[in-house]
Amino acid sequence: MPPVVINLAGATGFTVVPAGKYEATISKLPEIVPSKSTKGNWNINFEFQLKDPSQKHWETRSLAPTVLWRFKEELTNMGIDPPGELDLDDFKEWLRETFPVGYELILDMTEEEDTYRPGKNPDGSPKMQNRATMLSVDSSESGW
């Protein structure tokens, strides 16, 4: 077996994409995980593959009762009929059927200061991150 070679010379930081609308696909089945910040609440972790530029993007949606309306609104805007009351296992199944790997959508990306990695870049500028709203490919809001 050939030796494993690690080359850190070309390693760069994460690239924030400019604000705008991007074609994307679901690249991994959504996962429902316990919230790290709020005990007893759950989050949905989404992983997307942007088509151009070709890079990954991750989003989290909270299932906390006080903000659940945001996810419901996003689903409705995508033309997806949100389910009524489901237990966690049934919701996971619904989510994975609704957003299978390869599901095509539009991500409406914004740029904002990164609250998870506070601090500055070496040039003194603030660290930035992308946030995205999911839109359907055929949504009139998507501009496609």
C-alpha positions as CSV (number, residue, x, y, z in Angstrom):
1,M,0.0,0.0,0.0
2,P,1.4,3.4,-0.9
3,P,2.1,5.8,2.0
4,V,-0.5,8.4,2.9
5,V,0.7,11.9,2.1
6,I,-0.7,15.0,3.8
7,N,0.0,18.4,2.1
8,L,-1.2,21.4,4.1
9,A,0.5,23.9,1.8
10,G,-2.6,24.4,-0.4
11,A,-5.2,24.3,2.4
12,T,-7.4,27.3,2.4
13,G,-10.4,28.5,4.5
14,F,-14.0,28.1,3.7
15,T,-15.2,30.2,0.8
16,V,-18.3,32.3,1.4
17,V,-20.3,32.6,-1.9
18,P,-21.7,36.0,-2.8
19,A,-25.3,36.7,-1.9
20,G,-27.7,35.4,-4.6
21,K,-29.8,32.5,-5.8
22,Y,-28.0,29.2,-6.5
23,E,-29.1,25.9,-7.9
24,A,-28.4,23.0,-5.5
25,T,-29.3,19.5,-4.6
26,I,-29.7,17.6,-1.3
27,S,-26.4,15.7,-1.0
28,K,-27.1,13.8,2.2
29,L,-30.4,12.7,3.8
30,P,-31.5,15.3,6.4
31,E,-30.6,14.4,9.9
32,I,-32.6,15.2,13.1
33,V,-30.3,15.8,16.0
34,P,-30.7,17.1,19.6
35,S,-30.1,20.8,19.8
36,K,-26.7,21.7,21.3
37,S,-27.9,25.0,22.6
38,T,-31.4,24.2,23.9
39,K,-31.9,21.1,26.0
40,G,-34.9,19.1,24.9
41,N,-35.2,20.6,21.4
42,W,-34.3,19.1,18.1
43,N,-32.7,20.5,14.9
44,I,-32.7,19.4,11.3
45,N,-29.3,19.4,9.6
46,F,-29.4,19.7,5.8
47,E,-26.4,19.2,3.5
48,F,-26.5,20.7,0.0
49,Q,-24.3,20.6,-3.0
50,L,-24.2,23.9,-4.9
51,K,-24.0,23.4,-8.7
52,D,-22.0,26.6,-9.4
53,P,-19.8,27.2,-7.6
54,S,-19.3,23.6,-6.9
55,Q,-19.2,23.5,-3.1
56,K,-21.1,22.2,-0.1
57,H,-23.4,24.2,2.1
58,W,-25.0,23.3,5.4
59,E,-28.1,24.6,7.0
60,T,-29.8,23.9,10.3
61,R,-33.5,24.3,11.0
62,S,-34.8,24.4,14.6
63,L,-37.7,22.3,15.6
64,A,-38.2,24.3,18.8
65,P,-41.9,25.1,19.2
66,T,-41.3,28.9,19.4
67,V,-39.6,29.0,15.9
68,L,-41.2,26.0,14.1
69,W,-43.3,28.5,12.1
70,R,-40.2,29.5,10.2
71,F,-39.7,26.0,8.8
72,K,-43.4,25.6,8.1
73,E,-43.4,28.9,6.2
74,E,-40.3,27.8,4.2
75,L,-42.0,24.5,3.3
76,T,-45.2,26.3,2.3
77,N,-43.3,28.8,0.1
78,M,-41.7,25.8,-1.6
79,G,-45.2,24.3,-2.4
80,I,-44.7,21.5,0.2
81,D,-47.7,20.7,2.3
82,P,-46.3,20.5,5.9
83,P,-47.5,17.6,7.9
84,G,-49.7,17.9,11.0
85,E,-48.6,16.3,14.3
86,L,-46.1,13.5,13.9
87,D,-44.0,11.6,16.4
88,L,-40.2,12.0,15.9
89,D,-39.8,8.7,13.9
90,D,-42.7,9.5,11.6
91,F,-41.4,13.1,11.1
92,K,-37.9,11.7,10.2
93,E,-39.5,9.4,7.6
94,W,-41.6,12.3,6.2
95,L,-38.5,14.5,6.0
96,R,-36.4,11.9,4.2
97,E,-39.2,11.1,1.7
98,T,-39.7,14.9,1.1
99,F,-36.0,15.8,0.7
100,P,-34.2,12.7,-0.8
101,V,-30.6,12.8,-1.9
102,G,-30.6,14.5,-5.3
103,Y,-33.7,16.7,-4.6
104,E,-33.2,19.9,-6.6
105,L,-33.9,23.3,-5.2
106,I,-32.8,26.9,-5.1
107,L,-30.9,28.3,-2.2
108,D,-31.4,32.0,-1.7
109,M,-28.0,32.8,-0.1
110,T,-27.2,35.8,2.1
111,E,-23.9,36.8,3.6
112,E,-23.7,37.8,7.3
113,E,-21.1,38.0,10.0
114,D,-20.2,34.6,11.4
115,T,-21.6,34.2,15.0
116,Y,-20.2,30.7,15.4
117,R,-16.5,31.6,14.7
118,P,-16.2,35.2,16.1
119,G,-13.2,37.2,15.4
120,K,-11.5,38.7,12.5
121,N,-9.7,37.5,9.4
122,P,-5.9,38.1,9.1
123,D,-6.7,41.2,7.0
124,G,-8.9,42.6,9.9
125,S,-12.3,42.0,8.1
126,P,-15.0,40.1,10.0
127,K,-15.4,36.4,9.4
128,M,-18.5,35.9,7.2
129,Q,-20.9,33.0,6.7
130,N,-23.7,32.2,4.3
131,R,-27.3,31.6,5.3
132,A,-29.9,30.2,2.9
133,T,-33.6,30.1,2.4
134,M,-34.8,27.0,0.5
135,L,-36.9,27.7,-2.6
136,S,-38.4,25.3,-5.1
137,V,-36.9,25.2,-8.5
138,D,-40.3,26.2,-10.1
139,S,-41.1,28.8,-7.5
140,S,-41.9,32.2,-8.9
141,E,-39.8,33.6,-6.1
142,S,-36.7,31.7,-7.3
143,G,-36.3,33.8,-10.4
144,W,-35.5,30.7,-12.5
